[in-house]
Protein backbone atom coordinates (compact mmCIF):
# COMPACT_ATOMS: atom_id res chain seq x y z
CA UNK A 1 0.00 0.00 0.00
CA UNK A 2 1.37 3.33 -1.07
CA UNK A 3 0.57 6.45 0.87
CA UNK A 4 1.00 9.78 -0.89
CA UNK A 5 1.99 12.54 1.46
CA UNK A 6 1.08 15.94 0.05
CA UNK A 7 4.13 17.39 1.75
CA UNK A 8 6.49 14.82 0.36
CA UNK A 9 9.92 16.31 -0.49
CA UNK A 10 9.87 14.16 -3.61
CA UNK A 11 7.10 16.27 -5.10
CA UNK A 12 7.99 19.02 -7.53
CA UNK A 13 5.97 22.21 -7.80
CA UNK A 14 6.00 23.85 -11.20
CA UNK A 15 4.81 27.16 -12.57
CA UNK A 16 4.63 28.11 -16.24
CA UNK A 17 6.26 31.42 -17.05
CA UNK A 18 3.84 32.04 -19.90
CA UNK A 19 0.32 30.98 -18.88
CA UNK A 20 0.87 30.69 -15.13
CA UNK A 21 -0.05 27.02 -15.13
CA UNK A 22 0.72 25.53 -11.76
CA UNK A 23 0.81 21.92 -10.71
CA UNK A 24 2.63 19.51 -8.48
CA UNK A 25 4.33 16.58 -10.13
CA UNK A 26 6.26 13.63 -8.87
CA UNK A 27 8.34 13.67 -12.04
CA UNK A 28 10.49 16.41 -13.57
CA UNK A 29 8.63 18.52 -16.13
CA UNK A 30 10.49 20.27 -18.93
CA UNK A 31 7.71 22.14 -20.67
CA UNK A 32 4.21 23.32 -19.84
CA UNK A 33 1.59 20.69 -20.82
CA UNK A 34 -0.90 23.46 -21.50
CA UNK A 35 0.98 25.89 -23.76
CA UNK A 36 4.37 24.23 -24.25
CA UNK A 37 6.18 27.15 -22.66
CA UNK A 38 9.00 27.04 -20.22
CA UNK A 39 8.29 26.04 -16.65
CA UNK A 40 10.28 26.58 -13.52
CA UNK A 41 10.52 24.52 -10.38
CA UNK A 42 9.24 26.33 -7.33
CA UNK A 43 10.46 25.30 -3.92
CA UNK A 44 7.57 24.28 -1.73
CA UNK A 45 7.82 25.74 1.73
CA UNK A 46 7.31 23.08 4.35
CA UNK A 47 5.59 24.01 7.54
ZN1 LIG B 1 1.95 27.35 -20.00
mmCIF file of the protein (N, C-alpha, C, O) and its ligand, coordinates in Angstrom:
data_MODEL
# 
_entry.id   MODEL 
# 
loop_
_entity.id 
_entity.type 
_entity.pdbx_number_of_molecules 
1 polymer     1 
2 non-polymer 1 
# 
_entity_poly.entity_id                      1 
_entity_poly.type                           'polypeptide(L)' 
_entity_poly.nstd_linkage                   no 
_entity_poly.nstd_monomer                   no 
_entity_poly.pdbx_seq_one_letter_code       
;(UNK)(UNK)(UNK)(UNK)(UNK)(UNK)(UNK)(UNK)(UNK)(UNK)(UNK)(UNK)(UNK)(UNK)(UNK)(UNK)
(UNK)(UNK)(UNK)(UNK)(UNK)(UNK)(UNK)(UNK)(UNK)(UNK)(UNK)(UNK)(UNK)(UNK)(UNK)(UNK)
(UNK)(UNK)(UNK)(UNK)(UNK)(UNK)(UNK)(UNK)(UNK)(UNK)(UNK)(UNK)(UNK)(UNK)(UNK)
;
_entity_poly.pdbx_seq_one_letter_code_can   XXXXXXXXXXXXXXXXXXXXXXXXXXXXXXXXXXXXXXXXXXXXXXX 
_entity_poly.pdbx_strand_id                 A 
# 
loop_
_entity_poly_seq.entity_id 
_entity_poly_seq.num 
_entity_poly_seq.mon_id 
_entity_poly_seq.hetero 
1 1  UNK n 
1 2  UNK n 
1 3  UNK n 
1 4  UNK n 
1 5  UNK n 
1 6  UNK n 
1 7  UNK n 
1 8  UNK n 
1 9  UNK n 
1 10 UNK n 
1 11 UNK n 
1 12 UNK n 
1 13 UNK n 
1 14 UNK n 
1 15 UNK n 
1 16 UNK n 
1 17 UNK n 
1 18 UNK n 
1 19 UNK n 
1 20 UNK n 
1 21 UNK n 
1 22 UNK n 
1 23 UNK n 
1 24 UNK n 
1 25 UNK n 
1 26 UNK n 
1 27 UNK n 
1 28 UNK n 
1 29 UNK n 
1 30 UNK n 
1 31 UNK n 
1 32 UNK n 
1 33 UNK n 
1 34 UNK n 
1 35 UNK n 
1 36 UNK n 
1 37 UNK n 
1 38 UNK n 
1 39 UNK n 
1 40 UNK n 
1 41 UNK n 
1 42 UNK n 
1 43 UNK n 
1 44 UNK n 
1 45 UNK n 
1 46 UNK n 
1 47 UNK n 
# 
loop_
_struct_asym.id 
_struct_asym.entity_id 
A 1 
B 2 
# 
loop_
_chem_comp.id 
_chem_comp.type 
_chem_comp.mon_nstd_flag 
UNK 'L-peptide linking' . 
ZN  non-polymer         . 
# 
_pdbx_entity_nonpoly.entity_id   2 
_pdbx_entity_nonpoly.name        ? 
_pdbx_entity_nonpoly.comp_id     ZN 
# 
_pdbx_nonpoly_scheme.asym_id         B 
_pdbx_nonpoly_scheme.entity_id       2 
_pdbx_nonpoly_scheme.mon_id          ZN 
_pdbx_nonpoly_scheme.ndb_seq_num     1 
_pdbx_nonpoly_scheme.pdb_seq_num     101 
_pdbx_nonpoly_scheme.auth_seq_num    101 
_pdbx_nonpoly_scheme.pdb_mon_id      ZN 
_pdbx_nonpoly_scheme.auth_mon_id     ZN 
_pdbx_nonpoly_scheme.pdb_strand_id   A 
_pdbx_nonpoly_scheme.pdb_ins_code    . 
# 
loop_
_atom_site.group_PDB 
_atom_site.id 
_atom_site.type_symbol 
_atom_site.label_atom_id 
_atom_site.label_alt_id 
_atom_site.label_comp_id 
_atom_site.label_asym_id 
_atom_site.label_entity_id 
_atom_site.label_seq_id 
_atom_site.pdbx_PDB_ins_code 
_atom_site.Cartn_x 
_atom_site.Cartn_y 
_atom_site.Cartn_z 
_atom_site.occupancy 
_atom_site.B_iso_or_equiv 
_atom_site.pdbx_formal_charge 
_atom_site.auth_seq_id 
_atom_site.auth_comp_id 
_atom_site.auth_asym_id 
_atom_site.auth_atom_id 
_atom_site.pdbx_PDB_model_num 
ATOM   1   N  N  . UNK A 1 1  ? 0.842  -1.199 0.000   1.00 0.00 ? 1   UNK A N  1 
ATOM   2   C  CA . UNK A 1 1  ? 0.000  0.000  0.000   1.00 0.00 ? 1   UNK A CA 1 
ATOM   3   C  C  . UNK A 1 1  ? 0.873  1.243  0.000   1.00 0.00 ? 1   UNK A C  1 
ATOM   4   O  O  . UNK A 1 1  ? 1.781  1.396  0.817   1.00 0.00 ? 1   UNK A O  1 
ATOM   5   N  N  . UNK A 1 2  ? 0.572  2.113  -0.929  1.00 0.00 ? 2   UNK A N  1 
ATOM   6   C  CA . UNK A 1 2  ? 1.374  3.332  -1.070  1.00 0.00 ? 2   UNK A CA 1 
ATOM   7   C  C  . UNK A 1 2  ? 0.584  4.534  -0.554  1.00 0.00 ? 2   UNK A C  1 
ATOM   8   O  O  . UNK A 1 2  ? -0.556 4.774  -0.953  1.00 0.00 ? 2   UNK A O  1 
ATOM   9   N  N  . UNK A 1 3  ? 1.218  5.266  0.330   1.00 0.00 ? 3   UNK A N  1 
ATOM   10  C  CA . UNK A 1 3  ? 0.574  6.448  0.873   1.00 0.00 ? 3   UNK A CA 1 
ATOM   11  C  C  . UNK A 1 3  ? 1.247  7.698  0.313   1.00 0.00 ? 3   UNK A C  1 
ATOM   12  O  O  . UNK A 1 3  ? 2.460  7.870  0.430   1.00 0.00 ? 3   UNK A O  1 
ATOM   13  N  N  . UNK A 1 4  ? 0.440  8.570  -0.298  1.00 0.00 ? 4   UNK A N  1 
ATOM   14  C  CA . UNK A 1 4  ? 0.995  9.783  -0.894  1.00 0.00 ? 4   UNK A CA 1 
ATOM   15  C  C  . UNK A 1 4  ? 0.857  10.961 0.067   1.00 0.00 ? 4   UNK A C  1 
ATOM   16  O  O  . UNK A 1 4  ? -0.240 11.452 0.330   1.00 0.00 ? 4   UNK A O  1 
ATOM   17  N  N  . UNK A 1 5  ? 1.984  11.386 0.570   1.00 0.00 ? 5   UNK A N  1 
ATOM   18  C  CA . UNK A 1 5  ? 1.993  12.539 1.463   1.00 0.00 ? 5   UNK A CA 1 
ATOM   19  C  C  . UNK A 1 5  ? 2.055  13.816 0.624   1.00 0.00 ? 5   UNK A C  1 
ATOM   20  O  O  . UNK A 1 5  ? 2.949  13.973 -0.208  1.00 0.00 ? 5   UNK A O  1 
ATOM   21  N  N  . UNK A 1 6  ? 1.121  14.710 0.839   1.00 0.00 ? 6   UNK A N  1 
ATOM   22  C  CA . UNK A 1 6  ? 1.078  15.942 0.046   1.00 0.00 ? 6   UNK A CA 1 
ATOM   23  C  C  . UNK A 1 6  ? 2.290  16.822 0.308   1.00 0.00 ? 6   UNK A C  1 
ATOM   24  O  O  . UNK A 1 6  ? 2.607  17.704 -0.491  1.00 0.00 ? 6   UNK A O  1 
ATOM   25  N  N  . UNK A 1 7  ? 2.961  16.586 1.416   1.00 0.00 ? 7   UNK A N  1 
ATOM   26  C  CA . UNK A 1 7  ? 4.135  17.390 1.747   1.00 0.00 ? 7   UNK A CA 1 
ATOM   27  C  C  . UNK A 1 7  ? 5.423  16.621 1.508   1.00 0.00 ? 7   UNK A C  1 
ATOM   28  O  O  . UNK A 1 7  ? 6.471  16.929 2.075   1.00 0.00 ? 7   UNK A O  1 
ATOM   29  N  N  . UNK A 1 8  ? 5.316  15.615 0.656   1.00 0.00 ? 8   UNK A N  1 
ATOM   30  C  CA . UNK A 1 8  ? 6.491  14.815 0.359   1.00 0.00 ? 8   UNK A CA 1 
ATOM   31  C  C  . UNK A 1 8  ? 7.571  15.655 -0.315  1.00 0.00 ? 8   UNK A C  1 
ATOM   32  O  O  . UNK A 1 8  ? 7.265  16.400 -1.245  1.00 0.00 ? 8   UNK A O  1 
ATOM   33  N  N  . UNK A 1 9  ? 8.824  15.558 0.126   1.00 0.00 ? 9   UNK A N  1 
ATOM   34  C  CA . UNK A 1 9  ? 9.925  16.311 -0.488  1.00 0.00 ? 9   UNK A CA 1 
ATOM   35  C  C  . UNK A 1 9  ? 10.231 15.813 -1.891  1.00 0.00 ? 9   UNK A C  1 
ATOM   36  O  O  . UNK A 1 9  ? 11.002 16.440 -2.618  1.00 0.00 ? 9   UNK A O  1 
ATOM   37  N  N  . UNK A 1 10 ? 9.633  14.692 -2.278  1.00 0.00 ? 10  UNK A N  1 
ATOM   38  C  CA . UNK A 1 10 ? 9.870  14.155 -3.614  1.00 0.00 ? 10  UNK A CA 1 
ATOM   39  C  C  . UNK A 1 10 ? 8.931  14.769 -4.647  1.00 0.00 ? 10  UNK A C  1 
ATOM   40  O  O  . UNK A 1 10 ? 9.000  14.446 -5.832  1.00 0.00 ? 10  UNK A O  1 
ATOM   41  N  N  . UNK A 1 11 ? 8.058  15.655 -4.185  1.00 0.00 ? 11  UNK A N  1 
ATOM   42  C  CA . UNK A 1 11 ? 7.102  16.270 -5.098  1.00 0.00 ? 11  UNK A CA 1 
ATOM   43  C  C  . UNK A 1 11 ? 7.638  17.602 -5.612  1.00 0.00 ? 11  UNK A C  1 
ATOM   44  O  O  . UNK A 1 11 ? 8.114  18.439 -4.845  1.00 0.00 ? 11  UNK A O  1 
ATOM   45  N  N  . UNK A 1 12 ? 7.550  17.776 -6.920  1.00 0.00 ? 12  UNK A N  1 
ATOM   46  C  CA . UNK A 1 12 ? 7.991  19.024 -7.529  1.00 0.00 ? 12  UNK A CA 1 
ATOM   47  C  C  . UNK A 1 12 ? 6.793  19.952 -7.741  1.00 0.00 ? 12  UNK A C  1 
ATOM   48  O  O  . UNK A 1 12 ? 5.685  19.497 -8.024  1.00 0.00 ? 12  UNK A O  1 
ATOM   49  N  N  . UNK A 1 13 ? 7.030  21.230 -7.603  1.00 0.00 ? 13  UNK A N  1 
ATOM   50  C  CA . UNK A 1 13 ? 5.972  22.208 -7.804  1.00 0.00 ? 13  UNK A CA 1 
ATOM   51  C  C  . UNK A 1 13 ? 6.397  23.128 -8.935  1.00 0.00 ? 13  UNK A C  1 
ATOM   52  O  O  . UNK A 1 13 ? 7.400  23.835 -8.845  1.00 0.00 ? 13  UNK A O  1 
ATOM   53  N  N  . UNK A 1 14 ? 5.600  23.099 -10.016 1.00 0.00 ? 14  UNK A N  1 
ATOM   54  C  CA . UNK A 1 14 ? 5.996  23.845 -11.203 1.00 0.00 ? 14  UNK A CA 1 
ATOM   55  C  C  . UNK A 1 14 ? 5.057  24.996 -11.513 1.00 0.00 ? 14  UNK A C  1 
ATOM   56  O  O  . UNK A 1 14 ? 3.861  24.938 -11.226 1.00 0.00 ? 14  UNK A O  1 
ATOM   57  N  N  . UNK A 1 15 ? 5.613  26.040 -12.100 1.00 0.00 ? 15  UNK A N  1 
ATOM   58  C  CA . UNK A 1 15 ? 4.813  27.164 -12.573 1.00 0.00 ? 15  UNK A CA 1 
ATOM   59  C  C  . UNK A 1 15 ? 5.275  27.533 -13.971 1.00 0.00 ? 15  UNK A C  1 
ATOM   60  O  O  . UNK A 1 15 ? 6.473  27.665 -14.225 1.00 0.00 ? 15  UNK A O  1 
ATOM   61  N  N  . UNK A 1 16 ? 4.308  27.699 -14.886 1.00 0.00 ? 16  UNK A N  1 
ATOM   62  C  CA . UNK A 1 16 ? 4.632  28.106 -16.241 1.00 0.00 ? 16  UNK A CA 1 
ATOM   63  C  C  . UNK A 1 16 ? 4.885  29.605 -16.279 1.00 0.00 ? 16  UNK A C  1 
ATOM   64  O  O  . UNK A 1 16 ? 4.148  30.383 -15.673 1.00 0.00 ? 16  UNK A O  1 
ATOM   65  N  N  . UNK A 1 17 ? 5.916  29.999 -16.982 1.00 0.00 ? 17  UNK A N  1 
ATOM   66  C  CA . UNK A 1 17 ? 6.263  31.416 -17.051 1.00 0.00 ? 17  UNK A CA 1 
ATOM   67  C  C  . UNK A 1 17 ? 5.389  32.155 -18.053 1.00 0.00 ? 17  UNK A C  1 
ATOM   68  O  O  . UNK A 1 17 ? 5.381  33.385 -18.086 1.00 0.00 ? 17  UNK A O  1 
ATOM   69  N  N  . UNK A 1 18 ? 4.660  31.415 -18.861 1.00 0.00 ? 18  UNK A N  1 
ATOM   70  C  CA . UNK A 1 18 ? 3.836  32.044 -19.897 1.00 0.00 ? 18  UNK A CA 1 
ATOM   71  C  C  . UNK A 1 18 ? 2.366  32.130 -19.495 1.00 0.00 ? 18  UNK A C  1 
ATOM   72  O  O  . UNK A 1 18 ? 1.786  33.216 -19.493 1.00 0.00 ? 18  UNK A O  1 
ATOM   73  N  N  . UNK A 1 19 ? 1.761  30.990 -19.155 1.00 0.00 ? 19  UNK A N  1 
ATOM   74  C  CA . UNK A 1 19 ? 0.320  30.976 -18.882 1.00 0.00 ? 19  UNK A CA 1 
ATOM   75  C  C  . UNK A 1 19 ? 0.008  30.818 -17.399 1.00 0.00 ? 19  UNK A C  1 
ATOM   76  O  O  . UNK A 1 19 ? -1.157 30.733 -17.012 1.00 0.00 ? 19  UNK A O  1 
ATOM   77  N  N  . UNK A 1 20 ? 1.042  30.779 -16.577 1.00 0.00 ? 20  UNK A N  1 
ATOM   78  C  CA . UNK A 1 20 ? 0.873  30.695 -15.128 1.00 0.00 ? 20  UNK A CA 1 
ATOM   79  C  C  . UNK A 1 20 ? 0.248  29.385 -14.683 1.00 0.00 ? 20  UNK A C  1 
ATOM   80  O  O  . UNK A 1 20 ? -0.363 29.303 -13.618 1.00 0.00 ? 20  UNK A O  1 
ATOM   81  N  N  . UNK A 1 21 ? 0.410  28.346 -15.525 1.00 0.00 ? 21  UNK A N  1 
ATOM   82  C  CA . UNK A 1 21 ? -0.048 27.022 -15.125 1.00 0.00 ? 21  UNK A CA 1 
ATOM   83  C  C  . UNK A 1 21 ? 0.730  26.572 -13.906 1.00 0.00 ? 21  UNK A C  1 
ATOM   84  O  O  . UNK A 1 21 ? 1.950  26.729 -13.843 1.00 0.00 ? 21  UNK A O  1 
ATOM   85  N  N  . UNK A 1 22 ? 0.034  26.020 -12.952 1.00 0.00 ? 22  UNK A N  1 
ATOM   86  C  CA . UNK A 1 22 ? 0.721  25.529 -11.755 1.00 0.00 ? 22  UNK A CA 1 
ATOM   87  C  C  . UNK A 1 22 ? 0.239  24.133 -11.408 1.00 0.00 ? 22  UNK A C  1 
ATOM   88  O  O  . UNK A 1 22 ? -0.957 23.845 -11.443 1.00 0.00 ? 22  UNK A O  1 
ATOM   89  N  N  . UNK A 1 23 ? 1.185  23.275 -11.074 1.00 0.00 ? 23  UNK A N  1 
ATOM   90  C  CA . UNK A 1 23 ? 0.811  21.921 -10.714 1.00 0.00 ? 23  UNK A CA 1 
ATOM   91  C  C  . UNK A 1 23 ? 1.966  21.233 -10.003 1.00 0.00 ? 23  UNK A C  1 
ATOM   92  O  O  . UNK A 1 23 ? 3.136  21.534 -10.237 1.00 0.00 ? 23  UNK A O  1 
ATOM   93  N  N  . UNK A 1 24 ? 1.606  20.312 -9.139  1.00 0.00 ? 24  UNK A N  1 
ATOM   94  C  CA . UNK A 1 24 ? 2.632  19.512 -8.477  1.00 0.00 ? 24  UNK A CA 1 
ATOM   95  C  C  . UNK A 1 24 ? 2.797  18.205 -9.240  1.00 0.00 ? 24  UNK A C  1 
ATOM   96  O  O  . UNK A 1 24 ? 1.819  17.574 -9.641  1.00 0.00 ? 24  UNK A O  1 
ATOM   97  N  N  . UNK A 1 25 ? 4.032  17.820 -9.429  1.00 0.00 ? 25  UNK A N  1 
ATOM   98  C  CA . UNK A 1 25 ? 4.333  16.577 -10.134 1.00 0.00 ? 25  UNK A CA 1 
ATOM   99  C  C  . UNK A 1 25 ? 5.356  15.787 -9.354  1.00 0.00 ? 25  UNK A C  1 
ATOM   100 O  O  . UNK A 1 25 ? 6.196  16.339 -8.644  1.00 0.00 ? 25  UNK A O  1 
ATOM   101 N  N  . UNK A 1 26 ? 5.261  14.483 -9.503  1.00 0.00 ? 26  UNK A N  1 
ATOM   102 C  CA . UNK A 1 26 ? 6.263  13.628 -8.869  1.00 0.00 ? 26  UNK A CA 1 
ATOM   103 C  C  . UNK A 1 26 ? 7.410  13.333 -9.824  1.00 0.00 ? 26  UNK A C  1 
ATOM   104 O  O  . UNK A 1 26 ? 8.376  12.655 -9.474  1.00 0.00 ? 26  UNK A O  1 
ATOM   105 N  N  . UNK A 1 27 ? 7.280  13.863 -11.048 1.00 0.00 ? 27  UNK A N  1 
ATOM   106 C  CA . UNK A 1 27 ? 8.342  13.671 -12.037 1.00 0.00 ? 27  UNK A CA 1 
ATOM   107 C  C  . UNK A 1 27 ? 8.760  15.035 -12.584 1.00 0.00 ? 27  UNK A C  1 
ATOM   108 O  O  . UNK A 1 27 ? 7.950  15.960 -12.640 1.00 0.00 ? 27  UNK A O  1 
ATOM   109 N  N  . UNK A 1 28 ? 10.022 15.156 -12.987 1.00 0.00 ? 28  UNK A N  1 
ATOM   110 C  CA . UNK A 1 28 ? 10.495 16.409 -13.569 1.00 0.00 ? 28  UNK A CA 1 
ATOM   111 C  C  . UNK A 1 28 ? 9.717  16.774 -14.835 1.00 0.00 ? 28  UNK A C  1 
ATOM   112 O  O  . UNK A 1 28 ? 9.450  15.917 -15.678 1.00 0.00 ? 28  UNK A O  1 
ATOM   113 N  N  . UNK A 1 29 ? 9.357  18.051 -14.959 1.00 0.00 ? 29  UNK A N  1 
ATOM   114 C  CA . UNK A 1 29 ? 8.633  18.524 -16.128 1.00 0.00 ? 29  UNK A CA 1 
ATOM   115 C  C  . UNK A 1 29 ? 9.493  19.549 -16.862 1.00 0.00 ? 29  UNK A C  1 
ATOM   116 O  O  . UNK A 1 29 ? 10.008 20.486 -16.252 1.00 0.00 ? 29  UNK A O  1 
ATOM   117 N  N  . UNK A 1 30 ? 9.644  19.368 -18.158 1.00 0.00 ? 30  UNK A N  1 
ATOM   118 C  CA . UNK A 1 30 ? 10.490 20.266 -18.931 1.00 0.00 ? 30  UNK A CA 1 
ATOM   119 C  C  . UNK A 1 30 ? 9.719  21.411 -19.542 1.00 0.00 ? 30  UNK A C  1 
ATOM   120 O  O  . UNK A 1 30 ? 10.192 22.547 -19.572 1.00 0.00 ? 30  UNK A O  1 
ATOM   121 N  N  . UNK A 1 31 ? 8.509  21.105 -20.038 1.00 0.00 ? 31  UNK A N  1 
ATOM   122 C  CA . UNK A 1 31 ? 7.709  22.141 -20.672 1.00 0.00 ? 31  UNK A CA 1 
ATOM   123 C  C  . UNK A 1 31 ? 6.278  22.104 -20.158 1.00 0.00 ? 31  UNK A C  1 
ATOM   124 O  O  . UNK A 1 31 ? 5.813  21.086 -19.647 1.00 0.00 ? 31  UNK A O  1 
ATOM   125 N  N  . UNK A 1 32 ? 5.591  23.227 -20.300 1.00 0.00 ? 32  UNK A N  1 
ATOM   126 C  CA . UNK A 1 32 ? 4.215  23.322 -19.843 1.00 0.00 ? 32  UNK A CA 1 
ATOM   127 C  C  . UNK A 1 32 ? 3.300  22.448 -20.709 1.00 0.00 ? 32  UNK A C  1 
ATOM   128 O  O  . UNK A 1 32 ? 3.316  22.560 -21.935 1.00 0.00 ? 32  UNK A O  1 
ATOM   129 N  N  . UNK A 1 33 ? 2.494  21.570 -20.069 1.00 0.00 ? 33  UNK A N  1 
ATOM   130 C  CA . UNK A 1 33 ? 1.594  20.687 -20.817 1.00 0.00 ? 33  UNK A CA 1 
ATOM   131 C  C  . UNK A 1 33 ? 0.414  21.444 -21.418 1.00 0.00 ? 33  UNK A C  1 
ATOM   132 O  O  . UNK A 1 33 ? -0.318 20.899 -22.244 1.00 0.00 ? 33  UNK A O  1 
ATOM   133 N  N  . UNK A 1 34 ? 0.231  22.667 -21.016 1.00 0.00 ? 34  UNK A N  1 
ATOM   134 C  CA . UNK A 1 34 ? -0.900 23.455 -21.501 1.00 0.00 ? 34  UNK A CA 1 
ATOM   135 C  C  . UNK A 1 34 ? -0.519 24.279 -22.735 1.00 0.00 ? 34  UNK A C  1 
ATOM   136 O  O  . UNK A 1 34 ? -1.228 24.256 -23.741 1.00 0.00 ? 34  UNK A O  1 
ATOM   137 N  N  . UNK A 1 35 ? 0.606  25.011 -22.656 1.00 0.00 ? 35  UNK A N  1 
ATOM   138 C  CA . UNK A 1 35 ? 0.979  25.893 -23.761 1.00 0.00 ? 35  UNK A CA 1 
ATOM   139 C  C  . UNK A 1 35 ? 2.339  25.551 -24.351 1.00 0.00 ? 35  UNK A C  1 
ATOM   140 O  O  . UNK A 1 35 ? 2.729  26.122 -25.369 1.00 0.00 ? 35  UNK A O  1 
ATOM   141 N  N  . UNK A 1 36 ? 3.074  24.620 -23.723 1.00 0.00 ? 36  UNK A N  1 
ATOM   142 C  CA . UNK A 1 36 ? 4.370  24.232 -24.250 1.00 0.00 ? 36  UNK A CA 1 
ATOM   143 C  C  . UNK A 1 36 ? 5.476  25.209 -23.912 1.00 0.00 ? 36  UNK A C  1 
ATOM   144 O  O  . UNK A 1 36 ? 6.592  25.093 -24.418 1.00 0.00 ? 36  UNK A O  1 
ATOM   145 N  N  . UNK A 1 37 ? 5.170  26.165 -23.060 1.00 0.00 ? 37  UNK A N  1 
ATOM   146 C  CA . UNK A 1 37 ? 6.175  27.150 -22.661 1.00 0.00 ? 37  UNK A CA 1 
ATOM   147 C  C  . UNK A 1 37 ? 7.112  26.609 -21.608 1.00 0.00 ? 37  UNK A C  1 
ATOM   148 O  O  . UNK A 1 37 ? 6.995  25.466 -21.166 1.00 0.00 ? 37  UNK A O  1 
ATOM   149 N  N  . UNK A 1 38 ? 8.029  27.443 -21.222 1.00 0.00 ? 38  UNK A N  1 
ATOM   150 C  CA . UNK A 1 38 ? 9.004  27.035 -20.223 1.00 0.00 ? 38  UNK A CA 1 
ATOM   151 C  C  . UNK A 1 38 ? 8.420  27.071 -18.826 1.00 0.00 ? 38  UNK A C  1 
ATOM   152 O  O  . UNK A 1 38 ? 7.675  27.988 -18.481 1.00 0.00 ? 38  UNK A O  1 
ATOM   153 N  N  . UNK A 1 39 ? 8.756  26.076 -18.025 1.00 0.00 ? 39  UNK A N  1 
ATOM   154 C  CA . UNK A 1 39 ? 8.293  26.035 -16.646 1.00 0.00 ? 39  UNK A CA 1 
ATOM   155 C  C  . UNK A 1 39 ? 9.483  26.127 -15.708 1.00 0.00 ? 39  UNK A C  1 
ATOM   156 O  O  . UNK A 1 39 ? 10.618 25.834 -16.084 1.00 0.00 ? 39  UNK A O  1 
ATOM   157 N  N  . UNK A 1 40 ? 9.207  26.533 -14.504 1.00 0.00 ? 40  UNK A N  1 
ATOM   158 C  CA . UNK A 1 40 ? 10.281 26.585 -13.518 1.00 0.00 ? 40  UNK A CA 1 
ATOM   159 C  C  . UNK A 1 40 ? 9.830  25.852 -12.264 1.00 0.00 ? 40  UNK A C  1 
ATOM   160 O  O  . UNK A 1 40 ? 8.646  25.821 -11.927 1.00 0.00 ? 40  UNK A O  1 
ATOM   161 N  N  . UNK A 1 41 ? 10.806 25.263 -11.583 1.00 0.00 ? 41  UNK A N  1 
ATOM   162 C  CA . UNK A 1 41 ? 10.518 24.518 -10.376 1.00 0.00 ? 41  UNK A CA 1 
ATOM   163 C  C  . UNK A 1 41 ? 10.488 25.474 -9.189  1.00 0.00 ? 41  UNK A C  1 
ATOM   164 O  O  . UNK A 1 41 ? 11.450 26.194 -8.924  1.00 0.00 ? 41  UNK A O  1 
ATOM   165 N  N  . UNK A 1 42 ? 9.377  25.463 -8.492  1.00 0.00 ? 42  UNK A N  1 
ATOM   166 C  CA . UNK A 1 42 ? 9.235  26.332 -7.332  1.00 0.00 ? 42  UNK A CA 1 
ATOM   167 C  C  . UNK A 1 42 ? 9.409  25.520 -6.062  1.00 0.00 ? 42  UNK A C  1 
ATOM   168 O  O  . UNK A 1 42 ? 8.784  24.474 -5.890  1.00 0.00 ? 42  UNK A O  1 
ATOM   169 N  N  . UNK A 1 43 ? 10.245 26.000 -5.193  1.00 0.00 ? 43  UNK A N  1 
ATOM   170 C  CA . UNK A 1 43 ? 10.455 25.302 -3.922  1.00 0.00 ? 43  UNK A CA 1 
ATOM   171 C  C  . UNK A 1 43 ? 9.192  25.416 -3.072  1.00 0.00 ? 43  UNK A C  1 
ATOM   172 O  O  . UNK A 1 43 ? 8.636  26.499 -2.892  1.00 0.00 ? 43  UNK A O  1 
ATOM   173 N  N  . UNK A 1 44 ? 8.764  24.290 -2.566  1.00 0.00 ? 44  UNK A N  1 
ATOM   174 C  CA . UNK A 1 44 ? 7.567  24.279 -1.734  1.00 0.00 ? 44  UNK A CA 1 
ATOM   175 C  C  . UNK A 1 44 ? 7.955  24.448 -0.281  1.00 0.00 ? 44  UNK A C  1 
ATOM   176 O  O  . UNK A 1 44 ? 8.646  23.602 0.288   1.00 0.00 ? 44  UNK A O  1 
ATOM   177 N  N  . UNK A 1 45 ? 7.515  25.533 0.316   1.00 0.00 ? 45  UNK A N  1 
ATOM   178 C  CA . UNK A 1 45 ? 7.823  25.740 1.734   1.00 0.00 ? 45  UNK A CA 1 
ATOM   179 C  C  . UNK A 1 45 ? 7.135  24.711 2.606   1.00 0.00 ? 45  UNK A C  1 
ATOM   180 O  O  . UNK A 1 45 ? 5.934  24.473 2.474   1.00 0.00 ? 45  UNK A O  1 
ATOM   181 N  N  . UNK A 1 46 ? 7.888  24.112 3.484   1.00 0.00 ? 46  UNK A N  1 
ATOM   182 C  CA . UNK A 1 46 ? 7.314  23.083 4.347   1.00 0.00 ? 46  UNK A CA 1 
ATOM   183 C  C  . UNK A 1 46 ? 7.093  23.652 5.740   1.00 0.00 ? 46  UNK A C  1 
ATOM   184 O  O  . UNK A 1 46 ? 7.994  24.237 6.341   1.00 0.00 ? 46  UNK A O  1 
ATOM   185 N  N  . UNK A 1 47 ? 5.909  23.474 6.225   1.00 0.00 ? 47  UNK A N  1 
ATOM   186 C  CA . UNK A 1 47 ? 5.594  24.014 7.541   1.00 0.00 ? 47  UNK A CA 1 
ATOM   187 C  C  . UNK A 1 47 ? 5.457  22.891 8.571   1.00 0.00 ? 47  UNK A C  1 
ATOM   188 O  O  . UNK A 1 47 ? 5.192  23.158 9.743   1.00 0.00 ? 47  UNK A O  1 
HETATM 189 ZN ZN . ZN  B 2 .  ? 1.946  27.346 -19.997 1.00 0.00 ? 101 ZN  A ZN 1 
# 
